[in-house]
Amino acid sequence: MSKSVTDEQIQALAATAQPYSLALLQWGPERAREGADTIELEHQRRMVSLRAEGVIAILCPVTSDTVAGAAIMTVPAKEAMEIMAEDPCVQAGMMHCEVYPCHGFPGDALPA
């Protein structure tokens, strides 16, 4: 960190914060169940569809034995939890999901 950030810059950025939800998916006990590949493909199709619809702003699959992925969602936490409860992998016990209300800054993006 070579650039000094002023209190005013922090306050100006904080004033632009908007509510989002962070969905954190972790692998569950049924990860390797029979038919897991087919169920996971439907999970992936659903997550990409939610991204295309704008319900998921940022989608981050994770390469881990414990964490399956994270998504920044544009809906309130209660609605995000309801959406994720319908996920094929969650319903099959392959994943479980925790949703946290959070704030983000409109226009933030992953670098290309």
C-alpha positions, 0 to 999 in steps of 0.5 A, spaced: 500 500 500 503 506 497 497 510 496 495 514 502 487 514 503 484 520 507 478 520 511 474 524 506 475 518 501 473 513 506 467 517 507 465 518 500 466 511 498 462 509 504 456 513 502 455 509 496 455 503 499 449 499 497 446 492 500 447 485 497 447 478 500 453 474 500 451 466 499 457 462 502 456 454 499 460 449 503 460 442 501 455 437 505 456 430 507 452 427 501 457 430 496 459 424 493 452 421 493 450 417 487 448 421 481 452 427 484 455 429 477 448 430 474 445 434 480 452 438 480 451 440 473 443 442 474 446 446 480 451 450 475 446 451 470 441 454 475 447 459 478 449 461 471 442 462 470 441 467 476 447 470 474 444 472 467 438 474 470 442 479 475 440 475 481 447 474 482 452 479 481 458 476 482 459 468 482 465 465 485 466 457 484 471 455 489 477 449 489 476 446 496 475 440 499 470 444 504 468 451 500 464 450 494 463 457 492 461 464 494 456 469 490 454 476 491 447 476 490 443 483 489 437 481 493 435 481 500 438 476 505 432 473 506 430 472 499 437 469 497 436 464 503 429 462 500 433 462 493 439 458 495 434 453 499 431 451 492 438 449 489 439 442 487 445 441 491 443 444 497 436 440 496 440 433 495 445 435 501 451 435 497 452 443 499 449 447 505 448 455 504 449 460 509 447 467 507 449 474 510 447 481 509 453 485 506 454 492 503 458 493 496 460 499 492 456 499 485 461 499 479 466 494 483 468 488 478 473 483 478 479 485 473 478 482 466 
